[in-house]
């Protein structure tokens, strides 16, 4: 609803006496909670009432007599006074002073409902809330000063709570409002874009899992049956050895790859002069280790010596040929890590639990998705 479509009966005077005509844009969340966002009827911008500023004199009574009469009718004869407003903000301050357990959803739900209740009483979204812990450390995403303190505007804090719950659509609604409030368009645009990417990724994962479940109910072709009788570990190793490698060297030359190994730090491994060793040193060490353990690695080049994880890192970091990161699709990156984790659970000499809810069929779907991406990238 924009100012041009606001019905007359929805237009109100700001209830704090600044004599600005507003309307309320109600934002609803998936859990049934709802907050009112006051917008200026003329500009459609979120209204920041000057009378709610801490440095104002707290005069909430309009000077225009006609406005007084209309407000009296709109508010059922109630006008705010300094004591009521002060009590409201004091209660807000005290509620978020010395809280613990916000890493648990039931604690967050209580704080979230309190915050929504207070925003419905006085919809001041420009206020600042100082949240602190009592005895424990605040969750990292709620720390803005140190482990014990965080400073947030109300809708921003509400978005943080929803994001911690995994309610990304609700968090996005809050951050879109916060983008208007804070004026830091780039910061909040980037945050919203990150959430959109997470939502796309979740949707894609869900589609792939549903596809796998659906395919299990369909009659299989002979080719599909033949594929499922083969060892999934062998298929993963073949995918790593061929598809992943072909994609990598379609995007970088061998000299560029060598330069990358020379420039990447091998953390926790130092030369005698105290400088960090490089991935080139790491590859040499891995090659010698394999030879010492009687593995035939003479015909394997440096790319083959790297672990699956190292290969993913190279394909997702910025490279010297300016085309990188080679993989720009977050789904592909996440699926590659899932394939690697599954591979490790199968190949490790000690029993490692398989990733939860991941099956051979899902891994094959991930492999197919990545292969399609590699092929489409080659033809782009």
Helices and strands as residue ranges (DSSP letters): G 3-5, G 8-10, E 12-13, E 21-28, E 34-40, G 50-52, H 65-74, H 82-95, H 105-121, E 128-132, G 140-142, E 149-153, H 154-165, H 168-182, H 185-217, H 222-229, H 232-238, I 239-244, H 245-251, H 254-263, E 265-270, E 276-278, H 279-292, H 302-305, H 308-316, H 330-347, H 360-379
